[in-house]
Amino acid sequence: MFKDHFSTQAADYARYRPQYPSEIFKLILENVTRRELAWDCATGSGQAAHTLAAHFRRVIASDASSSQIAHALPPVANVEYRVFPAEQPEIPAGSVDLITVAQALHWFEWDSFYRAVRTVAHPRALLAIWGYGINHIEPGLDELVLHFYNDLVGTYWPPERKLIESEYDEIPFPFERIPGPEIEMSKCMTSADFLGYLGTWSAVVRYRAAHQSDPITLIADELRSRWGDAPRKVYWRFFYRLGRVHS
């Protein structure tokens, strides 16, 4: 069953979430064997799909959330947005050269999704999944954000969040692994940008629904004070898996 933790903040998700590092796309392109069709599964704001569009003849960008699709980046000519669950892709068998899943695999029914991947994959297609966990800025701010993460909204995280914290170590990946280097992910943000980013957390959305109040107000003044007026660079621990699909 699709667990929708993001539709209510889809516009903010597109605005405040960090950009995926260019190095992950470079690594992907070095390992794809054909560039006819890419499927960006659980596309969210369409960020990855737009990057892939410059390198593939066609890109299907799907999401189970119609709200995410409605607030996604405007499509370019070779990107087609569709609404369907990851486990039931409406894509012809044997047609896809690359399947990408950014910050979403922990929500899927993995066995069903992997069956779907094998069905739609062209021979020797590539599956690329990636994610990122809690951010790092500088010690004083990190301490405040961890307090917010663990103590103020901690009980409102869906259980799948633990899979992000363990960097997907507990999720099976039954494909031929392709190794690669460590990749850094970062974004320059103002305090307002960062508070907007916190508002996209699923735990914050669930807290708001439960209390009819915004937990970000509990730390906003202190965060602005510690942040200062200048933008800061925010870092996230980035992790990924690349695998060859033998369909």
Secondary structure, 3 states (H helix, E strand, C coil): CCCCCCHHHHHHHHHHCCCCCHHHHHHHHHHCCCCCEEEEECCCCCHHHHHHHCCCCEEEEEECCHHHHHCCCCCCCCEEEEECCCCCCCCCCCCEEEEEEECCHHHCCHHHHHHHHHHHEEEEEEEEEEEEEEEECCHHHHHHHHHHHHHHCHHHCCCCHHHHHCCCCCCCCCCEECCCCCCEEEEEECHHHHHHHHCCCHHHHHHHHHHCCCHHHHCHHHHHHHHCCCCEEEEEEEEEEEEEECC
